[in-house]
Amino acid sequence: MAELFQFELVSPERQLLSEQVAEVVVPGTEGEFGVLKNHSPFMSTIKPGILKVRKDGGAWDEYFVRGGFADVAQGGLTVLAEQAIPVTEIKKEQLDQAIQNAEEDVADAKDDDTKQKAEMTVSQLKDVAEALKAA
């Protein structure tokens, strides 16, 4: 039996999760990282991707997250995401629309910095689309 810790997943719209879990895998901007009970404290920004949560039963729940940060503290893990949606609720059309919007942002970019950020968003959203196809 895995040791459990408190996990909170919060987006501006709602709190998606607040419960005891065994493990969480977060898409950090510096790479994916896993959190188990008693993980050493740290903070990380998160990139668009799939956040995976394993409850005590062993099955993984997946959430699409975009932007925000993860805070690993003594009390557990809190993820504050700009957007968080259960993967089961994602419609392919929504993701396609988000990619199209991001591609338009690239085309409309007035300077290199804005264009680079928009291109990164397009790339990350396409990675998510690929991950969902594989799921």
RARA-V490384 format. One record per pair of residues at least 4 apart in sequence whose C-alpha atoms are under 8 Angstrom apart, sorted by the first residue. I is the first residue (numbers start at 1). GAP is how many residues later the second one is. Records with the same first field share a line. If there is no record, write none. Layout:
I = GAP, GAP
This chain:
1 = 55
2 = 20, 54
3 = 19, 33, 34
4 = 16, 17, 18, 19, 32, 33, 52
5 = 15, 16, 17, 31, 32, 70, 71, 72
6 = 12, 13, 14, 15, 69, 70, 71
7 = 10, 11, 12, 13, 14, 69, 70, 71
8 = 7, 8, 9, 10, 11, 69, 70, 71
9 = 6, 7, 8, 9, 69, 70, 71, 72
10 = 4, 5, 6, 7, 68, 69, 70, 71, 74
11 = 4, 5, 69, 70, 71, 72, 73
12 = 69, 70, 71
16 = 68
20 = 35
21 = 32, 33, 34, 35
22 = 14, 15, 31, 32, 33, 34
23 = 11, 12, 13, 14, 30, 31, 32
24 = 10, 11, 12, 27, 28, 29, 30
25 = 7, 8, 9, 10, 26, 27, 28
26 = 6, 7, 8, 9, 20, 24, 25, 26, 44
27 = 4, 5, 6, 19, 20, 21, 22, 23, 24
28 = 4, 5, 16, 17, 18, 19
29 = 15, 16, 17, 18
35 = 4, 42
37 = 39
38 = 36, 38
39 = 33, 34, 35
40 = 32, 33, 34
41 = 30, 31, 32, 33
42 = 29, 30, 31
43 = 26, 27, 28, 29
44 = 25, 26, 27
45 = 22, 23, 24, 25
46 = 20, 21, 22, 23, 24, 35
47 = 18, 19, 20, 21, 77
48 = 16, 17, 18, 19, 73, 76, 77, 80
49 = 15, 16, 17, 75, 76, 78, 79
50 = 12, 13, 14, 15, 78, 81
51 = 11, 12, 13, 14
52 = 8, 9, 10, 11
53 = 7, 8, 9
54 = 4, 5, 6, 7
55 = 4, 5
61 = 25
62 = 24, 25, 26
63 = 21, 22, 23, 24
64 = 19, 20, 21, 22, 23, 64
65 = 16, 17, 18, 19, 20
66 = 15, 16, 17, 18
67 = 14, 15, 16
68 = 11, 12, 13, 14
69 = 10, 11, 12
70 = 7, 8, 9, 10
71 = 6, 7, 8
72 = 4, 5, 6
73 = 4
85 = 4, 5
86 = 4
87 = 45
90 = 4, 5
91 = 4
92 = 4
93 = 4
94 = 4
95 = 4, 30, 34
96 = 4
97 = 4
98 = 4, 27
99 = 4, 23, 26, 27
100 = 4
101 = 4
102 = 4, 16, 17, 19, 20
103 = 4, 15, 16, 19
104 = 4
105 = 4, 10, 13
106 = 8, 9, 10, 12, 13
107 = 8
109 = 5, 6, 9
110 = 4, 5
111 = 4
112 = 4
113 = 4
114 = 4
115 = 4
116 = 4
117 = 4
118 = 4
119 = 4
120 = 4
121 = 4
122 = 4
123 = 4
124 = 4
125 = 4
126 = 4
127 = 4
128 = 4
129 = 4
130 = 4
131 = 4
